[in-house]
Amino acid sequence: MSSVHRRVASVFALVLCFGGAVGCKKILSLAGQTGAAASAVASAAGEESDPDAEKSEKINAYIECINYAGSSAHRSRQNYLRSIDETKGPDAKTTRGVHVGALQGVADCKKALAKAKSLPPAMADFDGLAETYEKALTELEPLVDQANKYYQNQDFKDDKFAKGISMHAPLVAAYKKFSEASKAFGDKVSAVNDEISTRRLAKLEKDPKERLHYLIEKTLADAKVLVDAADIESLKDLDLAKYNPLLEKYEKSVNDLDAYASAHKDETGKVTMYSRFDSTSKDFLKSTKELMRHKRDNKEFRDSSAPTTIDGHPAQVMDRYNSFIQASNSLSFR
């Protein structure tokens, strides 16, 4: 292994569930490798430089904003619509326990977007989507703050939800505008970073000294494809003919990594937080297998307000995937 300290490239896909649907919507995307780490991979592959290094650094600055302020905005929408009907709005007779939550990380998000815009290479299409995203976030923030204070202070007890009713339509419209901007921006960032990750994986595969790093990234790449297939609205949407080969491929990657790690404990011992990465990768595997079994046995999921606790439920699959990716974000090599 190179002596350079580096974080493994990772996928940070934040997931939210809305309403009573079985499936969850995957919102955010990749965090690529940058700077010295990218140069180390290029060097290991026998190249003088990595043309993707600058682009990855720019993409990562965008992702810093998407992953934190963006996820906070989506959680806020989820919280709000959990208690309030999107079409009807709040009702003095039936509305209870509303929680909105203030947006987090907005200032840092804007700094990250400004940083990304200043970095080479020039990517006008990204900058345009980023500006639309930032504008939608800026418009949403004060509306969320107002609603959060109103429900947190229980002011609806004094005005019989009058202000809550007047706030509803503008807030829902702002949530929708942000969701649309987030999807367009996130999809673009994710697509480009997928390309970068594919090229980086190919470089790692060529160097036997990078075997552990390669196997980790291969496991992450296969997990991403598998979780895409598991992103369903209902069990009938799962196509086992397509899903099972992806599950088998991911399981093989997990087993290959496990075998290598067991035979090279001195090497994995130098990787920060490897044990957590290992356990969460297997938790994700277990959940994806349970999803397959539910479909194979034609066993529908029971209704639940906490679907992430149901083995094999798509919400659990996504939740465990997120835990796996968060663990990968903590990995570093030395």
C-alpha positions in Angstrom: 0.0 0.0 0.0 1.1 3.6 -0.6 2.0 5.6 2.5 -0.4 8.3 1.4 -3.4 8.6 3.7 -6.5 8.4 1.7 -10.2 7.9 2.0 -11.9 5.2 0.0 -14.2 6.5 -2.7 -17.7 6.1 -1.6 -21.4 6.4 -2.4 -23.4 8.4 0.1 -27.0 7.7 -1.0 -29.4 9.2 1.4 -32.9 7.7 1.4 -36.3 8.8 2.4 -39.6 7.0 2.5 -42.8 8.9 1.9 -46.4 8.0 2.7 -47.3 4.3 2.9 -45.3 3.1 -0.1 -43.2 0.0 0.3 -40.3 1.5 -1.6 -38.0 4.4 -0.7 -36.5 7.1 -3.0 -32.8 7.3 -3.3 -31.8 10.9 -3.4 -28.1 11.5 -3.3 -25.0 10.1 -4.9 -21.3 9.5 -5.0 -18.3 11.0 -3.2 -15.2 10.5 -5.4 -11.6 10.3 -4.6 -9.5 13.5 -4.9 -6.2 15.1 -4.6 -3.3 13.0 -3.3 -5.5 9.9 -3.2 -6.3 10.1 -6.9 -2.7 10.8 -7.7 -1.7 7.8 -5.7 -4.0 5.6 -7.7 -2.7 7.0 -10.9 0.9 6.4 -9.8 0.1 2.8 -8.8 -1.3 2.3 -12.3 2.0 3.5 -13.8 0.6 6.9 -15.1 2.1 10.3 -14.6 -1.2 12.0 -13.7 -4.9 11.3 -13.3 -7.0 13.4 -15.6 -10.0 12.8 -13.3 -8.4 14.3 -10.2 -9.5 17.9 -10.8 -12.9 16.9 -11.9 -13.4 14.7 -8.8 -12.4 17.5 -6.5 -15.0 19.8 -8.1 -17.7 17.0 -8.0 -16.9 16.4 -4.3 -17.5 20.0 -3.5 -20.9 19.7 -5.0 -21.6 16.5 -3.1 -20.6 18.1 0.2 -23.6 20.4 -0.3 -26.0 17.8 -1.6 -25.3 15.2 1.1 -25.8 17.5 4.1 -28.0 20.6 3.5 -29.9 18.6 0.8 -30.6 15.7 3.0 -31.7 18.0 5.8 -34.2 19.6 3.4 -35.6 16.3 2.3 -35.9 15.1 6.0 -37.8 18.3 6.8 -40.3 17.6 4.0 -40.7 14.0 5.2 -41.3 15.1 8.8 -43.8 17.7 7.8 -45.8 15.5 5.5 -45.8 12.6 8.0 -48.4 14.6 10.0 -50.0 16.9 7.5 -51.8 16.0 4.3 -50.0 17.6 1.4 -53.2 18.5 -0.4 -55.5 19.4 2.5 -53.0 21.0 4.8 -53.2 21.2 8.6 -56.6 20.8 10.3 -57.4 21.9 13.8 -59.5 18.8 14.5 -57.1 16.1 13.3 -53.5 17.4 13.1 -51.3 16.2 15.9 -47.6 16.0 16.6 -46.1 18.0 13.8 -42.3 18.1 13.6 -40.6 20.1 10.9 -37.0 20.5 11.9 -34.7 23.5 11.0 -32.5 23.0 7.9 -28.9 22.1 8.7 -25.7 22.9 6.9 -27.1 25.6 4.5 -24.2 28.0 5.1 -21.6 25.3 4.5 -23.5 24.1 1.5 -23.3 27.6 -0.1 -19.5 27.7 0.7 -19.1 24.3 -1.0 -21.0 25.5 -4.1 -18.9 28.6 -4.3 -15.7 26.5 -4.0 -16.9 24.1 -6.7 -17.6 27.0 -9.1 -14.1 28.3 -8.6 -12.4 25.0 -9.2 -11.2 23.8 -12.6 -12.3 22.4 -15.0 -15.0 24.7 -16.3 -18.4 22.9 -16.2 -21.1 25.4 -17.1 -23.9 22.8 -17.1 -23.1 21.9 -13.5 -22.8 25.5 -12.4 -26.2 26.2 -13.9 -27.8 23.3 -12.0 -26.0 24.3 -8.8 -27.3 27.8 -9.1 -30.9 26.6 -9.5 -30.4 24.2 -6.5 -28.9 27.0 -4.3 -31.8 29.4 -5.2 -34.4 26.7 -4.3 -32.6 26.0 -1.0 -32.4 29.7 -0.2 -36.1 30.2 -0.8 -37.0 27.1 1.3 -34.9 27.9 4.3 -36.9 30.8 5.8 -40.2 29.0 5.2 -39.0 25.9 7.0 -37.6 28.0 9.8 -41.0 29.8 10.2 -42.9 26.5 10.2 -40.5 24.8 12.6 -40.8 27.6 15.2 -44.5 27.7 14.8 -45.0 24.0 15.5 -42.1 23.7 18.0 -43.6 26.5 20.1 -47.1 25.0 19.7 -48.5 28.4 18.6 -51.3 26.5 16.8 -52.9 26.3 20.2 -53.4 30.0 20.2 -54.6 30.7 16.7 -56.4 27.4 15.9 -53.9 26.6 13.1 -54.7 29.8 11.2 -51.0 30.6 10.6 -50.3 26.9 9.9 -53.0 26.9 7.2 -51.6 30.1 5.6 -48.0 28.7 5.7 -48.9 25.4 4.1 -49.2 26.1 0.4 -46.0 28.2 0.1 -44.1 25.7 2.1 -45.3 22.7 0.0 -44.5 24.6 -3.2 -41.0 25.4 -1.9 -40.4 21.8 -0.9 -41.5 20.7 -4.4 -39.3 23.2 -6.2 -36.3 22.1 -4.1 -37.0 18.4 -4.7 -37.0 19.0 -8.5 -33.8 21.1 -8.4 -32.2 18.5 -6.1 -33.1 15.6 -8.5 -31.7 17.4 -11.6 -28.5 18.4 -9.8 -28.0 15.1 -8.0 -28.6 13.0 -11.1 -26.0 15.0 -13.1 -23.4 14.8 -10.3 -24.0 11.1 -9.8 -23.7 10.2 -13.5 -20.4 12.0 -13.9 -19.0 10.5 -10.7 -20.1 7.0 -11.8 -17.9 7.4 -14.8 -14.9 8.6 -12.7 -15.4 5.7 -10.3 -15.5 3.1 -13.1 -12.2 4.4 -14.4 -10.6 4.5 -11.0 -11.7 0.9 -10.2 -10.1 -0.3 -13.5 -6.8 1.3 -12.5 -6.8 -0.2 -9.0 -7.5 -3.7 -10.5 -4.3 -3.5 -12.4 -2.0 -3.1 -9.4 -1.6 -6.1 -7.1 -0.3 -3.8 -4.3 -3.8 -2.2 -4.3 -5.7 -5.4 -4.0 -7.4 -4.5 -0.7 -8.3 -1.1 -1.9 -9.7 -2.6 -5.2 -11.8 -5.2 -3.4 -13.3 -2.5 -1.1 -14.2 -0.3 -4.0 -15.5 -3.3 -6.0 -17.8 -4.2 -3.1 -19.1 -0.6 -3.0 -19.7 -0.5 -6.7 -21.6 -3.8 -6.7 -23.6 -2.6 -3.7 -24.7 0.5 -5.6 -26.0 -1.5 -8.5 -27.8 -3.8 -6.2 -29.5 -1.1 -4.2 -30.7 0.5 -7.4 -32.5 -2.7 -8.2 -34.0 -2.8 -4.7 -35.4 0.7 -5.0 -39.0 -0.4 -5.5 -42.4 0.9 -4.7 -43.9 -2.5 -4.0 -42.8 -6.1 -4.0 -44.4 -6.8 -7.4 -41.9 -4.4 -8.9 -38.9 -6.6 -8.0 -37.7 -8.6 -11.0 -35.8 -11.6 -9.7 -34.4 -12.4 -13.1 -32.5 -9.2 -12.9 -32.1 -8.9 -9.2 -30.6 -12.3 -8.4 -27.5 -12.0 -10.6 -26.8 -8.6 -9.0 -27.2 -10.1 -5.5 -24.9 -13.0 -6.4 -22.3 -10.6 -7.7 -22.4 -8.5 -4.6 -22.2 -11.6 -2.3 -19.2 -12.8 -4.3 -17.5 -9.4 -3.8 -18.2 -9.5 0.0 -16.8 -13.0 0.2 -13.7 -12.2 -1.9 -13.0 -9.2 0.3 -13.6 -11.2 3.5 -11.2 -14.0 2.3 -8.5 -11.4 1.5 -9.0 -9.6 4.7 -8.8 -12.8 6.8 -5.5 -13.7 5.0 -4.0 -10.2 5.4 -5.0 -9.0 8.9 -1.9 -6.9 9.1 -3.1 -4.9 6.1 -6.7 -4.4 7.2 -5.4 -3.5 10.7 -3.9 -0.3 9.1 -7.3 0.7 7.6 -9.3 3.0 9.9 -12.8 1.7 10.8 -12.4 -1.4 8.7 -14.4 -3.6 11.1 -17.4 -1.3 10.9 -17.2 -1.3 7.1 -17.1 -5.1 7.2 -20.1 -5.6 9.5 -22.3 -3.1 7.6 -21.5 -4.7 4.3 -22.7 -8.0 5.6 -25.8 -6.4 7.2 -26.7 -5.0 3.8 -26.1 -8.4 2.2 -28.4 -10.1 4.7 -31.2 -7.5 4.1 -31.0 -7.8 0.3 -31.2 -11.6 0.6 -34.3 -11.3 2.8 -35.9 -9.1 0.1 -35.2 -11.8 -2.5 -36.8 -14.4 -0.3 -39.9 -12.3 0.2 -40.4 -12.1 -3.5 -39.5 -15.7 -4.2 -42.0 -16.9 -1.6 -44.6 -14.3 -2.6 -44.7 -13.1 1.0 -45.9 -9.5 1.2 -44.6 -7.1 3.9 -46.8 -6.2 6.8 -47.9 -2.6 7.2 -45.7 -0.8 9.7 -44.8 2.7 10.8 -41.2 1.5 11.1 -40.4 -0.4 7.9 -36.7 -0.3 8.5 -37.2 -2.8 11.3 -38.7 -5.4 9.0 -36.2 -7.9 7.6 -35.8 -7.5 3.9 -38.2 -4.5 3.6 -37.0 -2.2 0.8 -36.8 0.6 3.5 -34.5 -1.6 5.6 -32.4 -2.4 2.5 -31.9 1.3 1.9 -31.3 2.1 5.5 -28.6 -0.6 5.8 -27.1 0.5 2.5 -26.8 4.0 3.9 -25.1 2.7 7.1 -22.7 0.8 4.9 -21.9 3.9 2.9 -21.4 6.0 6.0 -19.0 3.3 7.2 -17.1 3.5 4.0 -16.8 7.3 4.4 -14.9 6.7 7.6 -12.3 4.4 5.9 -8.8 5.6 5.4 -5.7 3.9 4.2 -2.1 4.6 5.3 
